Amino acid sequence: MISLLEGKIELRGEKFLIINVAGVGYKVFAGAETLQKVPEKGGNVKLWTHQHVREDALELYGFLHFAELEFFEALLSVPG
């Protein structure tokens, strides 16, 4: 499981970042507040991540603070 990424921002999309970690680009989805707080392209960033595995997708969601990640994971555990 990928729990933390630290690297250089290669691309900023409307809902995601591409983070270069040792030559590998990771697409990390993030909320608007996180995207506003991270540096511009070329800057370094460190994100706590949740790796979501589905039958048809493997996605990473990124958070600046560990408490945000814990809250997100708590929401995922709520039925319905």
PENOR-V161215 format. One record per backbone hydrogen bond with DSSP energy under -0.5 kcal/mol. CO is the residue of the C=O (numbers start at 1). NH is the residue of the N-H. E is the energy in kcal/mol with one decimal. If there is no record, write none. Layout:
{{CO;NH;E} {CO;NH;E}}
This chain:
{{1;3;-0.7} {3;49;-2.6} {5;47;-2.8} {7;45;-2.8} {8;10;-0.5} {8;20;-3.3} {9;42;-3.0} {11;13;-0.5} {11;18;-2.4} {15;30;-2.1} {16;13;-3.0} {17;19;-0.6} {17;28;-3.0} {18;10;-3.0} {18;11;-1.2} {18;20;-0.5} {19;21;-0.7} {19;26;-2.7} {20;8;-1.9} {20;22;-0.6} {21;24;-1.4} {24;21;-2.9} {24;26;-0.6} {26;19;-2.7} {26;28;-0.6} {27;29;-0.5} {27;60;-0.6} {28;17;-2.2} {29;62;-3.1} {31;35;-2.5} {32;36;-1.8} {33;37;-1.4} {34;38;-1.5} {40;43;-2.4} {43;9;-2.9} {45;7;-2.3} {47;5;-2.6} {48;63;-2.4} {50;52;-0.7} {50;61;-2.1} {51;53;-0.6} {52;54;-0.5} {52;59;-2.8} {57;54;-3.1} {59;52;-3.3} {60;29;-3.0} {61;50;-2.2} {63;48;-3.0} {65;68;-0.6} {65;69;-1.4} {66;70;-2.4} {67;71;-2.1} {68;72;-2.4} {69;73;-2.6} {70;74;-2.0} {71;75;-2.2} {72;76;-1.8} {73;77;-1.1} {75;78;-1.1}}
